[in-house]
Amino acid sequence: MSCQQLGGVLLELSLVSLYENQHLWLETIGRLEAAGFNLWALQPGFTNPHDGRSLQMDGIFYRL
């Protein structure tokens, strides 16, 4: 299935770099918007248990 055939995407968005060569949330959102998707909703991901900092969240994107 190509990207043009997708109506929606659920994607994990990293707020901080956790892996080598990882794309962070802002770049990922920009790439999806360039492909015709719109950010529809954000869902909580996980946080650092020591300081409460948000590390990741899930983004729901739809092609409208």
Residue, then its C-alpha position, 0 to 999 in steps of 0.5 A: m500500500s502506498c502513502q497515497q492510499l492511506g486515509g489515516v495514520l497513528l504514529e509514535l512521536s518522540l519529543v526527545s531523541l531516544y534512539e540513534n538517527q531518530h526523527l523527532w516530532l516536529e520533523t515527522i509532523g512536517r513530513l506527514e503534512a507535506a504528504g497531505f495529512n493533518l494532525w487530528a489528535l494527540q494522545p499521551g505516550f510515556t514520561n520519564p518516571h524520575d522527573g515527569r518529562s514527556l518523552q513520547m506521544d501518539g499522533i493521529f493524522y487524517r487525510l481530509 
